[in-house]
Amino acid sequence: MSLYVCVWKAFSGCYAECNPDVVRQFRRADTVFLLAFAIVMLNTDLHNKNIKPDRKMKLEDFIRNLRGTVLHVLSQKVIFCCF
């Protein structure tokens, strides 16, 4: 298991323990992990100079990546803040 996965799992566990009311709204137990991963991938996409501007992730791509995980809980405002 990579170091990154260990860090995301540790973060997810701590977040879930500290925010049980928020996590209870999620459909899946690993939603915090998936959202953290999606934000890291979005940040990587944004700052990677090897990705051509026309290939950068767009809001629609980010939303498609989150479909079935947290979209039912997150407001448009929160999604725009992540993006």
KACORDA-V580811 format. One record per residue. RES is the residue in one letter. SS is DSSP state (~ for helix, > for strand, _ for the rest). OMEGA is omega as a letter, one per 40 degrees, with the letter a starting at -180 (none if undefined). D_FIRST is the distance of its C-alpha to the first C-alpha in whole Angstrom. Layout:
res,ss,omega,d_first
RES,SS,OMEGA,D_FIRST
RES,SS,OMEGA,D_FIRST
//
This chain:
res,ss,omega,d_first
M,_,a,0
S,_,i,4
L,~,a,7
Y,~,a,8
V,~,i,7
C,~,i,7
V,~,i,10
W,~,i,11
K,~,i,11
A,~,i,13
F,~,a,15
S,~,i,16
G,~,i,16
C,~,i,19
Y,~,a,20
A,~,i,21
E,~,a,22
C,~,a,25
N,_,a,26
P,~,a,26
D,~,i,29
V,~,a,27
V,~,i,24
R,_,a,27
Q,_,a,28
F,_,a,25
R,_,a,25
R,_,a,21
A,_,a,19
D,_,a,16
T,~,i,19
V,~,i,18
F,~,a,15
L,~,i,16
L,~,i,19
A,~,i,17
F,~,a,15
A,~,i,18
I,~,i,20
V,~,i,17
M,~,i,18
L,~,i,22
N,~,i,22
T,~,i,20
D,~,a,23
L,~,a,25
H,~,a,25
N,_,a,24
K,_,i,27
N,_,i,26
I,_,a,26
K,_,a,30
P,~,a,32
D,~,i,33
R,~,a,29
K,_,a,28
M,_,i,27
K,_,a,30
L,~,a,30
E,~,i,30
D,~,a,27
F,~,i,25
I,~,i,27
R,~,i,26
N,~,a,23
L,~,a,23
R,_,i,25
G,_,a,25
T,_,a,23
V,_,a,25
L,_,a,28
H,_,a,30
V,_,a,29
L,_,i,29
S,_,i,33
Q,~,a,33
K,~,i,34
V,~,i,30
I,~,i,29
F,~,i,31
C,~,i,30
C,~,a,26
F,_,none,28
//
